[in-house]
Amino acid sequence: MKTYCLIALFCTSFLLIGCGTISQHAAVRTGEPGLISEAEKARAVLDALVNLNSGLDSFKGIGKATFRSNGTRQSVRVAWMGSGRDRIRIEVLDPAGRPVVSFANDGDWVYLLSRNPPRFYKKRSAGASLKNVLAIPVQSNDIIALISGRAPLREYRSVHLILSEENENRPGTGRDNPPAAERVLVLKRFWGLVVQKIFFDEALNEIRQVEIYDTLGSLAYRAVFESMQNIDGYRVPSALLISNDADAAFRLDIRRYWADVRVEPSQFVLIPPEAIDRRE
């Protein structure tokens, strides 16, 4: 029953659709006081972020997705694949492992296919948000970056690297896990409004969390790399939590992860159910 409720959520919402490891070179440079300015340190970290896992061009995975919104909670099996910075396909699976709902972005179009009942939707992908699907304003390109162990990056005017302590209310802190010192990369727009924060451990070895802010400077969502794993030389998440301050959350527990797999552009294009029937 939960799966069919999720199908209805996906189909209805679609109509409304409008941490990795930082390079040692950058970490060492930022740890040499007096050799470079604070602005140069921030720029070095940002440059390392841009190049983080840059060789990971394609991936596949399977795991469990858990959705929480408006006091309800649902979990389903999911499989996915991604390519480049803008192609992704996600399959919601039934208990037998058969696709029930498919979502895809081929870089130009966003697709949604429901098989029971058969429904098909297609929209331009430019600016597409999953807010009405996940109740969180996260873009499909953001999901690709996060699954790849990277931080999605927004346009900015200035960048700053600061030493901060974790907020006691942030996930993962408490009496048994007190706040710890962190390095925070802060990206700002015009007039000093924060557009993004990226939290690292103090040694700048790994991303812990990413926060994205809206045009008014309010938090849009946060993504926490709850646990990481090494796959074929890449540092990628094994558990990822995306949430906002309105108690909406999407958690992805990754059971299997394959890096640098062979994928074809046609795999990110969905076709209507009647077209599938004609081909069969």
Secondary structure as UniProt FT lines:
FT   HELIX           2..14
FT   TURN            15..16
FT   HELIX           24..30
FT   TURN            33..35
FT   HELIX           38..50
FT   TURN            51..55
FT   STRAND          58..69
FT   TURN            70..71
FT   STRAND          72..83
FT   TURN            84..86
FT   STRAND          87..93
FT   TURN            95..96
FT   STRAND          99..105
FT   STRAND          109..115
FT   TURN            116..117
FT   STRAND          118..124
FT   TURN            126..127
FT   HELIX           131..134
FT   HELIX           140..147
FT   TURN            148..149
FT   STRAND          158..165
FT   TURN            168..169
FT   TURN            171..172
FT   STRAND          181..188
FT   HELIX           190..192
FT   STRAND          194..201
FT   TURN            202..203
FT   STRAND          206..213
FT   TURN            215..216
FT   STRAND          219..231
FT   TURN            232..233
FT   STRAND          234..243
FT   TURN            245..246
FT   STRAND          249..259
FT   HELIX           265..268
FT   HELIX           273..279
//
